[in-house]
Amino acid sequence: MDWLTKFPTISDGTLRNLKKAIDDGFREFTRGYGDAIEGFFRRWTLLIWSERLMTRTPWIIVFIVILLIVWLPAAISAS
């Protein structure tokens, strides 16, 4: 019953090998299919534009805009 009370662990070497395998697999995937995926999402320019806008805008401005978007319908419906 030791397996029931003892938390499972993984050795550092096994964890390092697992991380390397995942990184290598992701790297190969992006090298092989990266251009096709980029081309597919290039059609969704609004999505890419909004992502870039949100990631490049200071967080406080994004926060204020979201607050205004939430507050405005509440203020209109209360009137």
N, C-alpha and C positions, 0 to 999 in steps of 0.2 A: 504493500500500500504506500510505499515511498513516493511513487509517481503521483499520488493524489495530493500530497502535502508539499512536495518539493517543486519549486518553479523551474520550468525547463530552461536550459541555457545552451548557448552555442559557443564553440571555441573561437578565439580571435582569428586563427588561421582559416577556419571554415567561413567565418563572416567576411573576411577579406576576400576570399575566393568567390564568394557569392556576389559581393559588391562588384568585383572585377567582371564577372560574367554578365551581370545586368548592365553595367556600363558599356562593355564591349558589344553586347547585343543591341542596345539602344543606338550606339554609334553606327553600327553596321546598318541598322534599319533606317536611320536618318540619311546616311550616305546613299542608300539604295532607293529610297522612296521620298526623300526630302523635297526634290524638285516637283514631283507630282502632287504632293500634299500642299506645297506652297502655291502651285498653280490652281489647285482646287479652291483654296481659300482666298486667292487673289480676286475671285469673282465677288466675294463678300466684302467689298470695300468699306461699307458702312460699319461692319463688325470690326474690321481691322482699324479703321479710323477712330472708332470709339474706344477701342482698347488702348491705342497709342495716346489718345487724349487723356484717358484716366491714369495711365502710368506715368505720363510726363507732367501732369498738373500736380501742384503741391496738394498734399492730402487734405489740408484745411479747406481749400477751395472746393474740392470734390465733396467733402463733408457738408459744407454750407449749401451747395447746390442740391444735394440729396435731401437735406432738411427742408429746403424751399419746395422741392417737388412733393414731399410728403405733407407739408403744412398747407400749401395752396388749396388742394381739394377740401381739406378740413375747414379752412377759413371760408371757402365759397359755400359749402353746404351748411355752415352755421349761420350764414347771413339770411 
